[in-house]
C-alpha cells in the first residue's frame, strides 16, 4: 500500500502527464537523498500498479571527490540491483571540461551530466529521463534568478517536463515535494543515502542560497517559502505557455527562414504585446542555433528598440557570434559565420554564349534568338518572371558578359527617365543590404542591359521596329543533379 508521500507523487505525475504510455524511463540517481528517494518511490508506484513502465538507472560520476565519488557509484549500483533495476554508469571529467570551455564547475558539471544522461537514454531506448529535483531546488533556482534579474519565464523555475533535442523529455516527479518530506520518507523506510560534502560549501551560489538565504527568509515567514515560490512558478509557467501559444500562432505569417537566417516581418512583430515579441525573438534565435544563456535583458531591449526604429542596415551584435539587423520591414537574425560564407570570393566576369547555355557560379544562363514576327509579346508578358527577359537584339553590342555587381555600376533602368547608379537603384527598390552583392549584372560591350532579377535597361527595350529578340533565361543550378547534361554549356 502506498503511503501519503508516494500518493502525492503519483498525483503530481498524473496531473502533469509526466509519462507516456508504456515508455521506458531512465532514472538519474546520484546516491544522494533526493535521487535515492526517487528510485524507491517510483519502484513503489510500479509495484502497486500505478506505473506500468520499464526502468533503467543511470549514475554519472563527476570525478570531483575521489574515493567519495567512487562510493556513490558503488552505492547506486547496489541499490538499483536490490530493486531489480538495471544500471549504467558513466564517468565525466568536469575539471578539464570546465577549464577548456571557461565554465564554472557547476555549469560544466550540468552540461556534461545532461549529455551523459541523454547518451545513456539513447543507448537503452529510453525516451524519458526522470531526475530528482524537488520543491526546495525550485525555490533555490527562482531566488538565484531573481538575484541576477529575470522575467516571468525565469520565475517559472524548474519545469515538471522539458523536452531536449532528440525528443528526450526530462521529467521531475518529486517537484511537488519539499526536501524535509523526502528526508522523513527515507528515515521512516530505513533507507540509507549518500552525503555529498560539497553541498555544504557556501562558496557555491546555490549552497549559499540553500544554507544562508532560504533559512533567513523562512524565519520571516509563517508559511513555507518553498511552497509559495512553487505556486509562483506554476503560475508563471502557465502564463509563459499562454505566451508561447500566441507566438506559435503568429509565427507562420511573421517569419521567413531561408539559408540559415530568420527574417521577422516588423509590422506583424510590432503589433504584438511585449511578452509575445520576446518569445518571437527567442524562437528566431533558436532557429539559427544561437545559445540563450549569455543573453541579457539589455540584448532583448535593443532588439525591440531596433524593431521600433526605421534605421535600415543597423546591426546589433549578440554573444557567441550572432547578429540581428534591420532590413527595411524585416528583422534579420543570422550567424556571423553564415554571413562570412556568403562573402566568399566571387567569380570574375564570364562571356555568355549567344545563342547557347552558360554556367556562371550557381546559375545557368540560357540565351535564344527569336524572330520578332514569330514572338507573341502579349503572351510573353503574361508568363514573364523576374528571371526571364526579352531584349531588342539589334541594340545589343557584343560580347555579352555576366558578373556580380560592383561599386560604381550605372545603368538606365527601364521606365526611368535617366540613368542612375545601381546601388542607389537597389536602395530605392528596398533590396536588403546582404542581398545586394548577389545581384547579377548582364552587360554588353557598352552598358549594363539587366540587373537581375530587378530591371532591364531602357536602352535595349523592344520597340515597334525590332526585328529580332534576344531571350535570356536564368535558372539556379540543381546541386543534387550531379549527372546533369553539360553539353553545349560554355
N, C-alpha and C positions, 0 to 999 in steps of 0.2 A: 504493500500500500504506500502511496506517495505521501510525504509529509507536506507541510504548508509551503515551504520554500520551493520544493520541487513542483508543486501545483502552480505556484506563482510564475515559475519559469515556463511551464507548459502553456499557461495562459498568454504570456508575453510572446512566445513563439507563434501561437495561433493568431493573435491579434495583429502581428506584424508580417505574417506569411513568410517566415524565415526560410522554410524548407519546401522544396518542390516534391512532388510525388515520387517516392522510391529512389531519389538521387543518393549517390554515395557522398558521405560527409567526411571531410578531413578535420580532425580536432587538433588545434595548435596547443600543445602542452609544454610549458617550461619547467614544471615541477613546483612552481610557487602555489600559494594558497588558492588564488583565483582559478588558474588553469586546472589544478587538481580537482577543485570543486566542479568545474565544467565537465571533466572526464566522468566523475561519479554521478552527477545529476543527469546528464544525457544518457548514461548507461541505465540509470534507474527508470527514466522515461521509456527507454526501449524495452526494458524488462517488463514494464507494466502495459506495454502495447500502445502507449501514447505516440511513440515514434516507430516507424517501420522502415528504418534506413540502415544500410551497412556503414560501419565506421572504420576509419583508418586514422591512426595517430601520427603526428609529426612533432619532432623535437629539434630545435635549432640551437646548436652550441656556438655561442658568440666568441668563444676562446678569449674571454677577457678576465676570467677569475681562476685560471689554472685548475687545481685539484677540485675546487668547489664546483666549477662548471662540469667537470667530469662526473662528479657526484650527482649533479642534477640530471645529466643524461642517463646514468645508470638507474636513478630513481624512476624516471619517466618510463623507461623500457620495462622495468619491473612492474610498476603499477598497471601499465597497459596490458602486460601479459597476464596479470592476475584477473583482469576483466575480460580476457579473451579478445582483445583488440590488437590487430597487427600494427606495428610501429615502424616508422622510418626516421632516421636521424641524419642531420646534415651539419657539417661544421663550416663556419664562415669566418673570414679573417677581417674583423671590423676595424682593427687598428690600421692596417695597411690601406684599406679602402678609404678610411677617414682621412689619412694623410695624402693619399693620391688625389682624392677629389676635393680636398679642402673643406670637409664637412665636420660638424661636431660628432662626437662619439654616438650621441643619441640618434641623430639623423642618419648617420651611416649604418647603425645597427638596424634601424627601422627599415631603411631601403633594402638592405641585404636580406633581412628576415622575410619581408614580403615576397621578394624574388624567390627565395628558397622555398617558402610555403607553396608558391604557385608552381614551381618545378615539381615538388612532391605531389601536389594535387593532380597535375597533368600526368605524371608517371603512374598514378594509381587510379586514374579515371574518376577523380572527384571533381564535381562541378561547384562545390560549396566548401568554404573554409570557415569553421567556427572558432572564434577567438574569445578570450575570457574577459574582455573589457566589461567593467561593471559601473554602477552609478557614480561612485566616487571618482573613477577615472574620467567620466564625462564631466563632472564638476571641475576637476583639475584642468581639463582641456579648455573648458569655457573660460575659466579665470585666467589661464595663460593667454588666451586670445584677447581677452579684454585688456590685459596689460599691454599687449602690443598694438592694440587697436583693431577692431573688427566690425563687421556688419551683421545683418540678420543671418546670413549664411554661416558665418563663424559661430554665431550663438547656437546654431543647430547642433554643435558639439559632435559627438561620435554617433554616427548613424547606425540604426539597427541593421540595415542592409546596405552594402555598397558594392557595385559591380566594377570589376577591374578589367583591363584588356584581356582578351581571350574568353570573355563572358564567364569569368570565375567570380562568384559572389563571396564577399566576406560578410559573415553574419555574427551578431553579438547577443547570444541568448540570455546572458546574465546582466544585460544593461539596465534592467529594472530592479536590480538587487544591490543593496548597499554592502560595502566591504564588511561591516560588522556582522551582517546576516550570514555572509559566506564563512567567516571565521567560526561563528556559532554552529553552523551546519557541520563543518569539519570536526569540531570538537565533540558535538553530540553523536556523530557517527564514528568517533575514534579513528579518524583518517589523518595520517601524518602528511606533512608537506615540507617543502624546502624553503629556507630563508635566504634571500639574496642581500648580503650586507651592503651592497652599493645602493640599495633602496633607501638607506638612512642617510646617505651623503647629500647634504643640502647644497653642495656646490652645483648639483644638477637642478635646473629650474623647476622641473616637475616635483622633485623631492622637497624643495623649499615650499612650494605651494601646498604639498600634502602635509608636511610636518609643522610648518610655521603659519602660513596664511589661513588654511582651512580651519584649524583649531581656534584661531583668533576670531574668525568670522562666526564660527559656531557658538562661541562664548557670548556673542552679542545677539544671538537669535534664539527664539523659543522653539522655532520649527527647524526641521532638518534642512541645512543649506544645500546638501547634495540633492535631496528630493525636490526642493524648489527650483534648483538650477536644471534638474532633469525635466521638470514641467516646462520651463522656459525653452529648453532645447526642442522639446516635442512641438511646442507652438511655433518656434522659429522654423523648424523643418517643414511643418505644414504650409507655412507662408512661402517658403522657398520653393516647394514643389508646385504651388499655385503659380508663382512667377515663371518657373520653368515651363509649365504647361502653356502659358500665354506666349512665351518666347518661341516655343516649338511650333505654335500655331502660325506665328508671323513669319518664321524663318524662311519657308519656301519662296515667299514673294519678296523677301527683303535681301536675299543672299544669292550671290553667284560664286561658285567655286570652280576655278579653272587654272590649270597649270601650276598647282602648288600655292595659289594665293586665293584669298577670300575678298570679295567686294560686297560691302553693305550699302544699300541704297539709303542715302542720307534722309530723304524726305520720309520714307517709311520708318526709319530708325528714330528720327526726332519726334515722331508722333506718339511714341510710346512713353509710359511712365519710367522714371529713372531706374527702379529695380529691374524692369524688363530690359532696358537699354544695357545695363551692366551684364545681365545674363547673356544678351546677344553678343556683347564683346567677348565674354568668356567662351561662348560657342565658336566664335570666329578664331580666337587664339588656339583653342583646342583643335580646330580643323587644320591648322598649319603646324600642329605639334609643339606649340610654344608652352614651356613649363610655367605654371602659375605661382609656384611657391615664392619667387622673388618679386612678384608684382605687388605694388603698394597702392594705397588709396589715391596717392598723387598720380600714379600712372593712369588709373581709371578716370580721374578728374580731367586730366589732359586730353584723353581720348574723347570724352563727352564734350569738352570745350572745342576740340577740333571739328566735331560734327556741327556745332553751333555756328562756326565761322564760315566764311566763303573764301578762305585762302587756299585755293587750289595749288597743289605742289608742296604744301607744308608737311613736314615729316616729324613724327615722334619716335625716338629710339627707345626700345624696350630691352630688358635684360636678356642675356643668352642669345643675342644676335637676331632679334626680330624687330620689325618696324610697322608703324601704321602711318599712312599718308592720306591726305585729302586729294582726290582727283575729281574735280567738278562735283557731281552729285553722288560720289561714292567715297566710302572709307575703304582703303585697300590695306589688308593685313598680309604681310609677306615676310619670309625669312630672308636675311641678307644674302645667304649663300645662293638662294634661288635667283635673286636679282643679279648676283655676280655671274651665274651661269648664263643669263640672258645677255650679258655684256661681253660674251666671248668674241674673239676676233672675227669680224665679218669677212666674207669672201669678197675679192675685188670684182670690179665690173666684168660682165661677160657679154660677148656678142650673141644676139638672138638670131636663130635660123629663120629665114623668111622665104618661102613657107617652110614649116617644119616644127620640131619639138625640141626644146632646150631645157636642160636641168640646171637650176640655179639654187643653191642652198637647199631648202626644204620645199622647193616649188618646181612644178613643171610649167613651162610657158609654151603654149601651142599657138602657132600663127597660121592663118589661111587667107588666101587672096580670093575675094568674091567679085563677080561682075555685078555692077550696080543694078542692071536690068533684071537680074535673077534674084535679087535680095528684096525681101519684104520688110521694110523699115518699121512699119507699124507692128508687125508680128514680133520683130526683134525687141522693140521697146517693151512689149508685154512680158517677154521671158528673160529680159536682161537682168543680170545680177551684178553686184559690185566687182566681180572678178571676171567679167566678160565685157569687152568693149569693141566698138567699131570706129575706124578712122578712115579719112579720105586718103587712099593710097598715094595719089599724085602729090599730096602735100608732105609725105614722109621723105626725109633726106637721109638715105642710108649712109653708114650701117646703123642698125637698131641695136641698142645695148640695154642691159639691166644691171642695177646696183641698188644698194641701200642708200637712204637719204644721208646727206652730209651738210654741214653748216654752210650757209650762203646760197643754197639752192634757190632758184627763182623759176617761176613759170606763170603762164597766163591761164588761170582756171576757167573752164567752160562757164559761160553766162556771167562772168565778171567783166567789168568794163576795162580793167587794166591788169597788168602783171603784178605779182607780189612775191615776197619770199615764202617758200614752202613752210618754214617754221611758223610764220605769222598766220598762214592759211590754216595750219593744224590747230593753232591756238583758237582761231575763230570757229573752227569745227568742233572744239572741245575734245580733242583727242588726248587721252591721258599721256602724261609725260613718258611713262615707262613703255608705251607702245609706239612712240614717235620714231624711235630708232628702228622699228620693224617695218616702216613704210617702204614699199618697193618703188623705185624710180625707173621708169622706162623713158629713154630718150633717143632721139636720132642724132645726126651729126651736128644739128644746130641748137636744139632745145629739148626740154622735158615735154613729153607728149602725154604722160599719165603718171599721177601719184596714186599708186594702188593701195587700197581699194576706194579712194575717196573721189577723185575727179580727173577727167581727161582735160586736155588742153583745148582752148578756144581756137587755136591756130591750126588744128588738124581735124576740125569737125567736118561732118558730111554736109554738103550743100547740094543744090539742085544740079549743078554742073559736074558732080562727082561721077566718074565712070567705073572706078574700081574701089573696092572696100578692103581694108585690112582688118580682119577679125583677130583679136588677141584674147586668148582664154588662159587663165591662171588657175592651177589646182595644187593642192597640197600633196606632197609625196606620201604614199601609204607605207609607213615604216615596216609594217608586218609582212608586206608582199615582197620578199627578198628576190623572187623569181620574175618580177615584172619585166616584160619585154622592153629592152632599151634600144631596139633597132630604130635607126633614124633619129636618135637623141644626140645632139651635138654637145 
